[in-house]
Amino acid sequence: MAISMGNSDGDEDVPMSDINTTPLVDVMLVLLIIFLITVPVVLQTVPVKLPNVRYEATQTKPENVNLSVRGEPDGTCGVYWDLKKVNSDELLDRAVKKLEDLIKDVGGVENVTEENMPEAHIRGDVNTPYRCIGGAVFTMQRAGFARVGFISEPPPGGVTTRL
């Protein structure tokens, strides 16, 4: 490797303090080409049509089940039927009993319709782990509830409209 010295006019040889930028430019061009080739590969996406979500007022019926789910400080899931805390077995038993009472009230399974079938409305805290909410949904579906929905708050200052 050679070193370039300054002017040979004088008696003293002074090293040149300029930086050779050619290797730096070469490396930057190679990196630019690599990024130009790899970015389209990384950015391939699957086209997904997301639903247009509008907040609708909840149609509250007395036969609907209101559940609140939250993550407890000790790491467990807290499920509340109205205001009473229940565990998974109690939740399943209460949900099955609710549907059995409905069947008795309407006079048999053949009289159960879409209009008189109760719904389960689940309200989850923002910090609730998904496993807690998923467990509540699974338990209600296992009990026989065909319609399980989520209760959420509209954004502040937002307008509630129907699609």
N, CA, C and O atoms as a DFTB+ gen file, in Angstrom:
652 C
 N C O
     1  1       0.854      -1.164       0.000
     2  2       0.000       0.000       0.000
     3  2       0.903       1.230       0.000
     4  3       1.862       1.307       0.768
     5  1       0.593       2.174      -0.853
     6  2       1.440       3.360      -0.989
     7  2       0.813       4.531      -0.277
     8  3      -0.404       4.580      -0.095
     9  1       1.627       5.458       0.118
    10  2       1.148       6.687       0.739
    11  2       1.594       7.841      -0.142
    12  3       2.723       7.881      -0.631
    13  1       0.677       8.773      -0.327
    14  2       0.999       9.923      -1.157
    15  2       1.507      11.037      -0.252
    16  3       0.908      11.336       0.781
    17  1       2.573      11.621      -0.635
    18  2       3.135      12.720       0.140
    19  2       2.804      14.038      -0.550
    20  3       2.436      14.048      -1.724
    21  1       2.928      15.102       0.143
    22  2       2.595      16.424      -0.363
    23  2       3.564      16.886      -1.438
    24  3       4.268      16.077      -2.044
    25  1       3.594      18.200      -1.672
    26  2       4.458      18.788      -2.694
    27  2       5.910      18.404      -2.471
    28  3       6.382      18.326      -1.337
    29  1       6.591      18.172      -3.546
    30  2       8.021      17.866      -3.424
    31  2       8.869      19.123      -3.560
    32  3      10.093      19.027      -3.653
    33  1       8.239      20.314      -3.574
    34  2       8.950      21.572      -3.716
    35  2       9.795      21.874      -2.480
    36  3      10.946      22.303      -2.565
    37  1       9.177      21.633      -1.342
    38  2       9.856      22.019      -0.106
    39  2      10.804      20.947       0.374
    40  3      10.926      19.863      -0.197
    41  1      11.452      21.298       1.429
    42  2      12.399      20.369       2.008
    43  2      11.707      19.292       2.833
    44  3      12.209      18.173       2.948
    45  1      10.544      19.630       3.413
    46  2       9.845      18.685       4.286
    47  2       8.756      17.953       3.531
    48  3       8.026      18.540       2.733
    49  1       8.660      16.673       3.795
    50  2       7.563      15.903       3.223
    51  2       6.386      15.926       4.198
    52  3       6.530      15.525       5.353
    53  1       5.228      16.391       3.742
    54  2       4.021      16.482       4.578
    55  2       3.002      15.485       4.045
    56  3       2.695      15.501       2.853
    57  1       2.465      14.606       4.915
    58  2       1.465      13.650       4.425
    59  2       0.192      14.370       3.979
    60  3      -0.159      15.411       4.532
    61  1      -0.499      13.816       2.979
    62  2      -1.745      14.386       2.491
    63  2      -2.870      14.030       3.465
    64  3      -2.946      12.892       3.927
    65  1      -3.716      14.959       3.772
    66  2      -4.794      14.695       4.731
    67  2      -6.147      14.510       4.046
    68  3      -7.174      14.494       4.724
    69  1      -6.172      14.371       2.742
    70  2      -7.443      14.144       2.030
    71  2      -7.833      12.672       2.132
    72  3      -6.976      11.789       2.146
    73  1      -9.144      12.423       2.205
    74  2      -9.655      11.051       2.298
    75  2     -10.007      10.565       0.907
    76  3     -10.618      11.293       0.124
    77  1      -9.631       9.362       0.606
    78  2      -9.969       8.747      -0.671
    79  2     -11.408       8.241      -0.568
    80  3     -11.659       7.255       0.124
    81  1     -12.349       8.890      -1.238
    82  2     -13.777       8.550      -1.115
    83  2     -14.228       7.512      -2.120
    84  3     -15.379       7.081      -2.059
    85  1     -13.393       7.098      -3.023
    86  2     -13.800       6.119      -4.035
    87  2     -14.258       4.798      -3.410
    88  3     -15.307       4.297      -3.815
    89  1     -13.538       4.199      -2.447
    90  2     -14.046       2.951      -1.841
    91  2     -15.370       3.158      -1.105
    92  3     -16.236       2.283      -1.118
    93  1     -15.524       4.315      -0.464
    94  2     -16.771       4.602       0.245
    95  2     -17.938       4.680      -0.737
    96  3     -19.009       4.137      -0.464
    97  1     -17.749       5.337      -1.856
    98  2     -18.798       5.445      -2.874
    99  2     -19.112       4.073      -3.446
   100  3     -20.279       3.761      -3.682
   101  1     -18.103       3.252      -3.674
   102  2     -18.325       1.904      -4.188
   103  2     -19.178       1.072      -3.224
   104  3     -20.114       0.393      -3.644
   105  1     -18.852       1.130      -1.953
   106  2     -19.621       0.378      -0.945
   107  2     -21.056       0.890      -0.886
   108  3     -21.986       0.088      -0.811
   109  1     -21.255       2.188      -0.917
   110  2     -22.605       2.755      -0.853
   111  2     -23.429       2.346      -2.077
   112  3     -24.619       2.057      -1.945
   113  1     -22.815       2.316      -3.268
   114  2     -23.539       1.891      -4.468
   115  2     -23.931       0.420      -4.393
   116  3     -25.030       0.046      -4.803
   117  1     -23.046      -0.405      -3.876
   118  2     -23.374      -1.823      -3.710
   119  2     -24.525      -1.988      -2.726
   120  3     -25.442      -2.766      -2.987
   121  1     -24.502      -1.280      -1.607
   122  2     -25.600      -1.351      -0.637
   123  2     -26.912      -0.852      -1.239
   124  3     -27.970      -1.429      -0.988
   125  1     -26.846       0.215      -2.030
   126  2     -28.043       0.730      -2.678
   127  2     -28.644      -0.314      -3.622
   128  3     -29.860      -0.502      -3.642
   129  1     -27.820      -0.978      -4.384
   130  2     -28.311      -2.021      -5.301
   131  2     -28.925      -3.176      -4.516
   132  3     -29.970      -3.703      -4.896
   133  1     -28.275      -3.568      -3.421
   134  2     -28.826      -4.659      -2.596
   135  2     -30.195      -4.270      -2.050
   136  3     -31.127      -5.073      -2.098
   137  1     -30.328      -3.055      -1.535
   138  2     -31.624      -2.621      -1.001
   139  2     -32.678      -2.520      -2.097
   140  3     -33.834      -2.875      -1.868
   141  1     -32.307      -2.048      -3.269
   142  2     -33.270      -1.952      -4.364
   143  2     -33.774      -3.322      -4.794
   144  3     -34.917      -3.455      -5.232
   145  1     -32.937      -4.329      -4.674
   146  2     -33.351      -5.680      -5.049
   147  2     -34.194      -6.329      -3.959
   148  3     -35.171      -7.012      -4.267
   149  1     -33.838      -6.132      -2.696
   150  2     -34.514      -6.844      -1.606
   151  2     -35.797      -6.188      -1.135
   152  3     -36.673      -6.896      -0.637
   153  1     -35.962      -4.886      -1.260
   154  2     -37.157      -4.219      -0.750
   155  2     -38.437      -4.724      -1.414
   156  3     -39.403      -4.978      -0.694
   157  1     -38.512      -4.885      -2.733
   158  2     -39.760      -5.411      -3.298
   159  2     -40.093      -6.825      -2.813
   160  3     -41.267      -7.183      -2.720
   161  1     -39.088      -7.618      -2.508
   162  2     -39.333      -8.962      -1.990
   163  2     -39.936      -8.891      -0.591
   164  3     -40.850      -9.652      -0.270
   165  1     -39.439      -7.997       0.231
   166  2     -39.908      -7.877       1.605
   167  2     -41.303      -7.261       1.665
   168  3     -42.096      -7.605       2.541
   169  1     -41.601      -6.365       0.751
   170  2     -42.859      -5.634       0.805
   171  2     -44.013      -6.317       0.097
   172  3     -45.045      -5.684      -0.125
   173  1     -43.880      -7.576      -0.265
   174  2     -45.009      -8.267      -0.869
   175  2     -46.083      -8.438       0.192
   176  3     -45.803      -8.906       1.295
   177  1     -47.289      -8.066      -0.132
   178  2     -48.382      -8.132       0.829
   179  2     -49.522      -8.942       0.261
   180  3     -49.642      -9.124      -0.950
   181  1     -50.344      -9.416       1.151
   182  2     -51.544     -10.135       0.767
   183  2     -52.688      -9.129       0.779
   184  3     -52.900      -8.467       1.795
   185  1     -53.430      -8.992      -0.317
   186  2     -54.532      -8.031      -0.312
   187  2     -55.654      -8.506       0.618
   188  3     -56.186      -9.605       0.461
   189  1     -55.995      -7.669       1.570
   190  2     -57.043      -7.981       2.530
   191  2     -58.034      -6.836       2.534
   192  3     -57.648      -5.675       2.665
   193  1     -59.295      -7.155       2.392
   194  2     -60.327      -6.126       2.461
   195  2     -60.858      -6.090       3.883
   196  3     -61.538      -7.013       4.332
   197  1     -60.540      -5.014       4.581
   198  2     -60.995      -4.869       5.948
   199  2     -62.406      -4.298       5.956
   200  3     -62.763      -3.507       5.083
   201  1     -63.204      -4.694       6.934
   202  2     -64.574      -4.184       6.980
   203  2     -64.594      -2.710       7.364
   204  3     -63.723      -2.224       8.086
   205  1     -65.606      -2.016       6.865
   206  2     -65.829      -0.640       7.284
   207  2     -66.561      -0.692       8.613
   208  3     -67.700      -1.155       8.687
   209  1     -65.906      -0.218       9.657
   210  2     -66.472      -0.330      10.988
   211  2     -67.142       0.979      11.355
   212  3     -66.538       2.049      11.273
   213  1     -68.347       0.883      11.745
   214  2     -69.088       2.012      12.296
   215  2     -69.653       1.558      13.629
   216  3     -70.041       0.401      13.792
   217  1     -69.694       2.443      14.541
   218  2     -70.233       2.103      15.846
   219  2     -71.747       2.172      15.790
   220  3     -72.329       3.167      15.357
   221  1     -72.361       1.108      16.231
   222  2     -73.810       1.048      16.275
   223  2     -74.245       0.983      17.729
   224  3     -73.575       0.388      18.573
   225  1     -75.347       1.589      17.994
   226  2     -75.886       1.509      19.348
   227  2     -76.296       0.071      19.629
   228  3     -76.881      -0.594      18.774
   229  1     -75.990      -0.401      20.818
   230  2     -76.293      -1.777      21.181
   231  2     -77.783      -1.909      21.466
   232  3     -78.364      -1.119      22.210
   233  1     -78.384      -2.922      20.861
   234  2     -79.788      -3.217      21.133
   235  2     -79.838      -4.081      22.383
   236  3     -79.641      -5.295      22.319
   237  1     -80.098      -3.460      23.500
   238  2     -80.098      -4.184      24.762
   239  2     -81.461      -4.807      24.992
   240  3     -82.490      -4.132      24.981
   241  1     -81.436      -6.117      25.201
   242  2     -82.649      -6.848      25.542
   243  2     -82.422      -7.465      26.909
   244  3     -81.284      -7.767      27.269
   245  1     -83.469      -7.655      27.666
   246  2     -83.284      -8.186      29.019
   247  2     -82.704      -9.603      29.041
   248  3     -82.069      -9.989      30.023
   249  1     -82.908     -10.376      27.984
   250  2     -82.396     -11.748      27.977
   251  2     -80.922     -11.841      27.582
   252  3     -80.327     -12.913      27.695
   253  1     -80.325     -10.751      27.126
   254  2     -78.908     -10.775      26.746
   255  2     -78.020     -10.935      27.977
   256  3     -78.372     -10.516      29.080
   257  1     -76.874     -11.545      27.759
   258  2     -75.900     -11.760      28.830
   259  2     -74.785     -10.735      28.664
   260  3     -74.191     -10.619      27.592
   261  1     -74.511     -10.000      29.723
   262  2     -73.443      -8.998      29.695
   263  2     -72.260      -9.521      30.490
   264  3     -72.366      -9.777      31.690
   265  1     -71.134      -9.678      29.811
   266  2     -69.905     -10.146      30.445
   267  2     -68.860      -9.048      30.383
   268  3     -68.731      -8.355      29.374
   269  1     -68.121      -8.894      31.460
   270  2     -66.958      -8.007      31.483
   271  2     -65.746      -8.874      31.746
   272  3     -65.746      -9.701      32.657
   273  1     -64.711      -8.681      30.942
   274  2     -63.503      -9.499      31.053
   275  2     -62.325      -8.563      31.260
   276  3     -62.180      -7.557      30.565
   277  1     -61.487      -8.913      32.230
   278  2     -60.287      -8.116      32.456
   279  2     -59.187      -8.998      33.000
   280  3     -59.442     -10.053      33.579
   281  1     -57.976      -8.555      32.807
   282  2     -56.818      -9.256      33.363
   283  2     -56.621      -8.812      34.797
   284  3     -56.506      -7.618      35.077
   285  1     -56.584      -9.762      35.694
   286  2     -56.413      -9.454      37.116
   287  2     -54.940      -9.170      37.412
   288  3     -54.071      -9.594      36.649
   289  1     -54.644      -8.465      38.498
   290  2     -53.247      -8.145      38.825
   291  2     -52.362      -9.377      39.035
   292  3     -51.153      -9.309      38.816
   293  1     -52.952     -10.505      39.459
   294  2     -52.143     -11.705      39.687
   295  2     -51.920     -12.521      38.422
   296  3     -51.348     -13.609      38.486
   297  1     -52.364     -12.011      37.262
   298  2     -52.134     -12.679      35.988
   299  2     -53.270     -13.583      35.542
   300  3     -53.205     -14.150      34.451
   301  1     -54.302     -13.732      36.349
   302  2     -55.438     -14.570      35.962
   303  2     -56.450     -13.728      35.206
   304  3     -56.327     -12.506      35.126
   305  1     -57.448     -14.397      34.655
   306  2     -58.507     -13.724      33.917
   307  2     -59.712     -13.540      34.836
   308  3     -60.146     -14.483      35.498
   309  1     -60.235     -12.352      34.870
   310  2     -61.443     -12.085      35.650
   311  2     -62.627     -11.926      34.720
   312  3     -62.651     -11.016      33.891
   313  1     -63.621     -12.815      34.851
   314  2     -64.838     -12.748      34.040
   315  2     -65.984     -12.431      34.981
   316  3     -66.173     -13.100      35.996
   317  1     -66.750     -11.400      34.634
   318  2     -67.859     -10.955      35.483
   319  2     -69.161     -11.087      34.702
   320  3     -69.310     -10.517      33.621
   321  1     -70.097     -11.841      35.260
   322  2     -71.452     -11.966      34.702
   323  2     -72.243     -10.881      35.394
   324  3     -72.472     -10.955      36.601
   325  1     -72.658      -9.885      34.658
   326  2     -73.188      -8.640      35.208
   327  2     -72.136      -8.087      36.176
   328  3     -71.125      -7.558      35.716
   329  1     -72.328      -8.186      37.478
   330  2     -71.328      -7.667      38.413
   331  2     -70.727      -8.763      39.288
   332  3     -69.933      -8.464      40.180
   333  1     -71.090     -10.029      39.052
   334  2     -70.608     -11.133      39.879
   335  2     -69.469     -11.851      39.165
   336  3     -69.603     -12.253      38.009
   337  1     -68.335     -12.008      39.871
   338  2     -67.189     -12.687      39.287
   339  2     -67.456     -14.193      39.237
   340  3     -67.897     -14.790      40.220
   341  1     -67.181     -14.796      38.077
   342  2     -67.390     -16.228      37.891
   343  2     -66.122     -16.837      37.294
   344  3     -65.355     -16.160      36.609
   345  1     -65.916     -18.139      37.570
   346  2     -64.813     -18.840      36.918
   347  2     -65.352     -19.536      35.677
   348  3     -66.536     -19.400      35.369
   349  1     -64.526     -20.267      34.965
   350  2     -64.932     -20.881      33.695
   351  2     -66.081     -21.865      33.861
   352  3     -67.011     -21.879      33.055
   353  1     -66.018     -22.697      34.913
   354  2     -67.079     -23.688      35.130
   355  2     -68.402     -23.016      35.468
   356  3     -69.450     -23.408      34.954
   357  1     -68.357     -22.009      36.328
   358  2     -69.584     -21.281      36.683
   359  2     -70.152     -20.556      35.469
   360  3     -71.368     -20.499      35.289
   361  1     -69.270     -20.000      34.636
   362  2     -69.724     -19.304      33.434
   363  2     -70.444     -20.271      32.500
   364  3     -71.509     -19.949      31.974
   365  1     -69.874     -21.440      32.295
   366  2     -70.507     -22.447      31.436
   367  2     -71.842     -22.898      32.027
   368  3     -72.833     -23.007      31.304
   369  1     -71.876     -23.161      33.338
   370  2     -73.123     -23.606      33.985
   371  2     -74.214     -22.539      33.893
   372  3     -75.366     -22.851      33.592
   373  1     -73.854     -21.289      34.152
   374  2     -74.855     -20.212      34.091
   375  2     -75.363     -19.998      32.674
   376  3     -76.551     -19.746      32.469
   377  1     -74.462     -20.098      31.687
   378  2     -74.872     -19.908      30.289
   379  2     -75.790     -21.033      29.834
   380  3     -76.788     -20.779      29.161
   381  1     -75.464     -22.278      30.194
   382  2     -76.325     -23.414      29.833
   383  2     -77.681     -23.278      30.507
   384  3     -78.713     -23.532      29.885
   385  1     -77.687     -22.879      31.780
   386  2     -78.955     -22.702      32.504
   387  2     -79.795     -21.598      31.867
   388  3     -81.016     -21.720      31.770
   389  1     -79.150     -20.534      31.438
   390  2     -79.865     -19.424      30.778
   391  2     -80.562     -19.925      29.514
   392  3     -81.720     -19.587      29.271
   393  1     -79.869     -20.724      28.713
   394  2     -80.482     -21.249      27.488
   395  2     -81.564     -22.284      27.800
   396  3     -82.586     -22.325      27.116
   397  1     -81.356     -23.122      28.823
   398  2     -82.383     -24.096      29.206
   399  2     -83.650     -23.389      29.683
   400  3     -84.758     -23.812      29.356
   401  1     -83.486     -22.305      30.460
   402  2     -84.653     -21.526      30.914
   403  2     -85.384     -20.906      29.731
   404  3     -86.615     -20.862      29.713
   405  1     -84.631     -20.426      28.741
   406  2     -85.256     -19.853      27.549
   407  2     -86.077     -20.909      26.812
   408  3     -87.196     -20.643      26.374
   409  1     -85.512     -22.104      26.682
   410  2     -86.223     -23.178      25.977
   411  2     -87.510     -23.529      26.705
   412  3     -88.536     -23.767      26.067
   413  1     -87.471     -23.567      28.041
   414  2     -88.692     -23.841      28.817
   415  2     -89.726     -22.730      28.624
   416  3     -90.917     -22.999      28.471
   417  1     -89.256     -21.476      28.633
   418  2     -90.172     -20.334      28.527
   419  2     -90.880     -20.271      27.176
   420  3     -92.050     -19.895      27.116
   421  1     -90.194     -20.632      26.092
   422  2     -90.810     -20.539      24.761
   423  2     -91.546     -21.817      24.370
   424  3     -92.217     -21.858      23.339
   425  1     -91.423     -22.854      25.189
   426  2     -92.194     -24.063      24.914
   427  2     -91.478     -25.102      24.090
   428  3     -92.132     -25.910      23.431
   429  1     -90.168     -25.113      24.102
   430  2     -89.423     -26.143      23.394
   431  2     -88.416     -25.570      22.420
   432  3     -88.446     -24.387      22.079
   433  1     -87.521     -26.443      21.982
   434  2     -86.438     -26.025      21.084
   435  2     -86.986     -25.541      19.752
   436  3     -86.423     -24.634      19.140
   437  1     -88.078     -26.138      19.299
   438  2     -88.631     -25.766      17.995
   439  2     -89.155     -24.334      17.961
   440  3     -89.322     -23.766      16.882
   441  1     -89.416     -23.745      19.125
   442  2     -89.938     -22.376      19.187
   443  2     -88.838     -21.317      19.356
   444  3     -89.129     -20.122      19.381
   445  1     -87.606     -21.745      19.469
   446  2     -86.505     -20.784      19.606
   447  2     -86.216     -20.204      18.223
   448  3     -85.962     -20.934      17.265
   449  1     -86.261     -18.883      18.145
   450  2     -86.008     -18.196      16.881
   451  2     -84.842     -17.220      17.049
   452  3     -84.295     -17.049      18.139
   453  1     -84.492     -16.607      15.963
   454  2     -83.412     -15.608      15.957
   455  2     -83.772     -14.417      16.860
   456  3     -82.897     -13.831      17.497
   457  1     -85.056     -14.069      16.911
   458  2     -85.478     -12.895      17.684
   459  2     -85.453     -13.140      19.185
   460  3     -85.116     -12.232      19.945
   461  1     -85.802     -14.349      19.633
   462  2     -85.857     -14.570      21.080
   463  2     -84.601     -15.260      21.624
   464  3     -84.520     -15.543      22.820
   465  1     -83.637     -15.528      20.767
   466  2     -82.374     -16.134      21.211
   467  2     -81.517     -15.052      21.863
   468  3     -81.292     -14.003      21.259
   469  1     -81.034     -15.288      23.087
   470  2     -80.208     -14.263      23.740
   471  2     -78.819     -14.173      23.100
   472  3     -78.334     -15.113      22.471
   473  1     -78.212     -13.022      23.285
   474  2     -76.859     -12.779      22.793
   475  2     -75.929     -12.619      23.981
   476  3     -76.362     -12.263      25.077
   477  1     -74.662     -12.880      23.761
   478  2     -73.647     -12.629      24.784
   479  2     -72.864     -11.393      24.354
   480  3     -72.273     -11.371      23.274
   481  1     -72.860     -10.381      25.189
   482  2     -72.107      -9.154      24.919
   483  2     -70.901      -9.121      25.845
   484  3     -71.041      -9.148      27.068
   485  1     -69.715      -9.063      25.248
   486  2     -68.476      -9.098      26.019
   487  2     -67.810      -7.733      25.950
   488  3     -67.579      -7.179      24.875
   489  1     -67.513      -7.217      27.120
   490  2     -66.793      -5.941      27.230
   491  2     -65.415      -6.256      27.792
   492  3     -65.294      -6.766      28.906
   493  1     -64.381      -5.953      27.020
   494  2     -63.020      -6.251      27.451
   495  2     -62.248      -4.982      27.742
   496  3     -62.372      -3.985      27.031
   497  1     -61.452      -5.031      28.790
   498  2     -60.584      -3.919      29.132
   499  2     -59.475      -3.801      28.085
   500  3     -59.124      -4.795      27.450
   501  1     -58.929      -2.621      27.899
   502  2     -57.886      -2.402      26.897
   503  2     -56.666      -3.271      27.181
   504  3     -56.023      -3.748      26.246
   505  1     -56.346      -3.479      28.423
   506  2     -55.141      -4.225      28.795
   507  2     -55.410      -5.707      29.030
   508  3     -54.549      -6.409      29.561
   509  1     -56.570      -6.189      28.651
   510  2     -56.911      -7.590      28.853
   511  2     -56.181      -8.460      27.842
   512  3     -56.207      -8.172      26.645
   513  1     -55.528      -9.522      28.308
   514  2     -54.882     -10.436      27.352
   515  2     -55.923     -11.127      26.468
   516  3     -57.055     -11.367      26.889
   517  1     -55.524     -11.435      25.251
   518  2     -56.450     -12.054      24.302
   519  2     -56.946     -13.400      24.800
   520  3     -58.085     -13.778      24.526
   521  1     -56.108     -14.132      25.530
   522  2     -56.522     -15.446      26.002
   523  2     -57.721     -15.354      26.926
   524  3     -58.525     -16.285      26.976
   525  1     -57.866     -14.260      27.657
   526  2     -59.015     -14.089      28.559
   527  2     -60.292     -13.887      27.753
   528  3     -61.305     -14.534      28.015
   529  1     -60.244     -12.995      26.780
   530  2     -61.425     -12.724      25.968
   531  2     -61.754     -13.936      25.101
   532  3     -62.922     -14.297      24.958
   533  1     -60.737     -14.564      24.525
   534  2     -60.951     -15.759      23.716
   535  2     -61.559     -16.887      24.531
   536  3     -62.404     -17.627      24.027
   537  1     -61.142     -17.030      25.781
   538  2     -61.714     -18.056      26.653
   539  2     -63.178     -17.800      26.936
   540  3     -63.978     -18.736      26.964
   541  1     -63.546     -16.531      27.149
   542  2     -64.953     -16.201      27.395
   543  2     -65.799     -16.464      26.154
   544  3     -66.907     -16.988      26.261
   545  1     -65.287     -16.107      24.981
   546  2     -66.014     -16.357      23.731
   547  2     -66.200     -17.856      23.533
   548  3     -67.294     -18.308      23.195
   549  1     -65.137     -18.628      23.741
   550  2     -65.196     -20.080      23.560
   551  2     -66.207     -20.705      24.518
   552  3     -66.982     -21.574      24.120
   553  1     -66.201     -20.269      25.772
   554  2     -67.129     -20.832      26.761
   555  2     -68.566     -20.524      26.390
   556  3     -69.431     -21.392      26.506
   557  1     -68.841     -19.302      25.946
   558  2     -70.220     -18.948      25.585
   559  2     -70.675     -19.720      24.345
   560  3     -71.830     -20.137      24.269
   561  1     -69.787     -19.912      23.383
   562  2     -70.151     -20.697      22.206
   563  2     -70.345     -22.163      22.567
   564  3     -71.218     -22.831      22.013
   565  1     -69.542     -22.661      23.487
   566  2     -69.679     -24.039      23.936
   567  2     -70.999     -24.254      24.662
   568  3     -71.581     -25.337      24.598
   569  1     -71.467     -23.224      25.350
   570  2     -72.751     -23.322      26.056
   571  2     -73.920     -23.331      25.077
   572  3     -74.993     -23.832      25.412
   573  1     -73.735     -22.782      23.866
   574  2     -74.803     -22.793      22.882
   575  2     -75.214     -21.420      22.384
   576  3     -76.153     -21.310      21.595
   577  1     -74.534     -20.374      22.824
   578  2     -74.856     -19.035      22.343
   579  2     -74.345     -18.891      20.914
   580  3     -73.152     -19.039      20.647
   581  1     -75.267     -18.601      20.004
   582  2     -74.895     -18.479      18.599
   583  2     -74.326     -17.096      18.281
   584  3     -73.503     -16.951      17.377
   585  1     -74.764     -16.088      19.022
   586  2     -74.313     -14.719      18.752
   587  2     -73.534     -14.198      19.950
   588  3     -74.067     -14.039      21.047
   589  1     -72.258     -13.938      19.705
   590  2     -71.384     -13.366      20.719
   591  2     -70.817     -12.090      20.130
   592  3     -70.192     -12.121      19.070
   593  1     -71.026     -10.972      20.801
   594  2     -70.561      -9.683      20.287
   595  2     -69.686      -8.972      21.291
   596  3     -69.585      -9.375      22.450
   597  1     -69.056      -7.914      20.832
   598  2     -68.164      -7.131      21.679
   599  2     -68.731      -5.733      21.854
   600  3     -69.254      -5.132      20.916
   601  1     -68.619      -5.241      23.051
   602  2     -69.045      -3.880      23.377
   603  2     -67.788      -3.017      23.403
   604  3     -66.810      -3.364      24.064
   605  1     -67.811      -1.903      22.692
   606  2     -66.676      -0.993      22.686
   607  2     -67.186       0.431      22.783
   608  3     -68.379       0.694      22.638
   609  1     -66.274       1.329      23.027
   610  2     -66.641       2.738      23.121
   611  2     -66.285       3.429      21.811
   612  3     -65.225       3.170      21.240
   613  1     -67.162       4.304      21.334
   614  2     -66.804       5.065      20.138
   615  2     -65.701       6.059      20.466
   616  3     -65.512       6.419      21.628
   617  1     -64.976       6.500      19.453
   618  2     -63.932       7.486      19.723
   619  2     -64.551       8.782      20.233
   620  3     -65.673       9.122      19.859
   621  1     -63.830       9.505      21.085
   622  2     -64.397      10.742      21.602
   623  2     -64.706      11.724      20.497
   624  3     -63.888      11.952      19.606
   625  1     -65.883      12.303      20.557
   626  2     -66.300      13.274      19.564
   627  2     -66.747      12.665      18.266
   628  3     -67.076      13.392      17.329
   629  1     -66.770      11.334      18.178
   630  2     -67.172      10.665      16.953
   631  2     -68.683      10.624      16.817
   632  3     -69.418      10.746      17.797
   633  1     -69.120      10.452      15.608
   634  2     -70.550      10.365      15.324
   635  2     -70.883       8.901      15.103
   636  3     -70.185       8.197      14.373
   637  1     -71.950       8.449      15.735
   638  2     -72.369       7.063      15.513
   639  2     -73.346       7.036      14.346
   640  3     -74.396       7.678      14.370
   641  1     -72.970       6.277      13.328
   642  2     -73.820       6.142      12.163
   643  2     -73.927       4.683      11.797
   644  3     -73.076       3.875      12.168
   645  1     -74.950       4.351      11.084
   646  2     -75.124       2.978      10.608
   647  2     -74.720       2.913       9.150
   648  3     -74.884       3.874       8.399
   649  1     -74.196       1.778       8.765
   650  2     -73.807       1.584       7.358
   651  2     -75.003       1.327       6.516
   652  3     -74.878       1.140       5.306
